[in-house]
Amino acid sequence: MSSSRNSSTRRIGGSRASRPHPDADEAGFLSLTPERSRVLIAVAGRPSAFGLTTLVVLVLAALLASGSDLAGVSGAIAASWLGVHQVPLVIDKTSLGLLPLLPTALLVWLAARESARAVEPHCTRADLGWIVGAAVGGPLLVTSVCLAVTEDASGVIALQPPNTLAAFAWVTALYLLAAAIGIAVRIRRQLFVLLRLPDWAVSGLYGAGRSVLRLLGCATAVVVVSFLAHIGRLGDMYQSAGNAGGVLGLTLLSLAYLPNLVIQTVGVLVGSSAQIGAASFGVFSVVGGPIPAFPLLTAVPTGPAAGWWPVLLLVPAAVGVLGGLDLARTSTDRITAPWATLTSAALAASALTVAGTVAGGELGTIGWVGLDLPVFTLITFAWLAIPGYAGLAFARWFLVPVGVPPADYTDPYDEYYDEDAYYEADERDYYEDDDRYEDDDYDYDYRYDDYDRPQLEAPLDAELVDEAPAIETGGRYRDHPTPDIVDAEVVETDLPESGGVDGR
């Protein structure tokens, strides 16, 4: 019995010792292994190296194709790096705030992928801090160099040094977003558990993502159809290209600006308007104005609004209804409490507003290019909330009655509150092996469960004999008889090699 007690004491001591010390995060933050250092260097340098290499190739190809000298190549590369990160530029007194979104999205995706790869299953807060710091620190270092280069190159090329604070703010925000996306994708289960969000908030978050993707997909289809319908004007847009190099450059630049036009088309679909300088476009009216000769703008309609254009408003209505139907199947929303539906509409409208802000900007003498953001935000929320509630009500009345979950319903937290997965990923794992932790500081007497009972070296033959107690216990608790005493005689036997047991 004493040996089992000592073994149980070691077991409990080991489980308690496996809990991380409160200062474990601070100690881990100050010390890095060589393996983790290499991973963090990849997080900090790989996206920046890829972006810089691509920009160097494109800038050199553009300068050589145009026959220009290479005197200002360093300034052009530095300005391109800043422009890719949405830092407004001023070139020869011409403001350039409308910058392409496609290269920005690619760099953010690369940084998010590297951050996700660096996350380990049992990472601590210190590890996450190192990943975020590496993801932001590397691009900030490159940005500081590019700012210094543009300062020196301003005397060679017509480029004014950009605002330093704006440059650092844009780069920090973009790579913080990338690191957050990468970490959330890798350990979203632990994040939902730690944040303790209600189930309607989790369902609303996923519903918002689906609604945003549907609106962007429909807007992309509208852009493609409009481009094909006005393809006869494409030749006029390429007149300023000059040679084959100019045609290739305009084509690549149009592809880089394609996400900008798609986001502005979302504003047209919901009933707001997209503005290009003095010109504006909507499903109800078109206001004419000068438009740059840019191949992508072939998709922009000309002339008065057609009578059938308001039919396009069915697109956001359908997206809202589908969102409500989805939330009826994946949430516990009721008609009297549609919290997931409203959360989904609000998050989707907010995300599209941020995208619309980034997708717009000043474009030289043309003026402002972008969406009417206050109106766009309100209309988008209304299209996703009201039809979404209608879809939820329809599903609750006819498809999934209130209180009766559908056959394919799964609680959003079922995935995240899987006990086995949660305790595997928890830093404080109470089921470590005994050989890792041998701590005799805890002298507690705990009885074994079945799975903790030590294995004996040889089988035992036990004989149970029921006998009456020799001495009657009495005294103070005489009225409470004691249970029968069981006398067990344990005899260790030598068994043949066949593995049999006596008596069998």
Helices and strands as residue ranges (DSSP letters): H 2-17, H 24-30, H 34-66, H 73-84, E 89-91, E 94-96, H 102-118, H 125-153, E 159-160, H 164-186, H 188-195, H 199-229, G 231-233, H 234-237, G 239-241, H 244-256, H 258-269, E 274-276, E 279-281, E 286-287, G 295-299, G 309-313, H 314-330, H 339-359, E 361-363, E 367-371, H 373-394, I 395-399, H 419-425, G 450-452, E 460-466, E 486-492
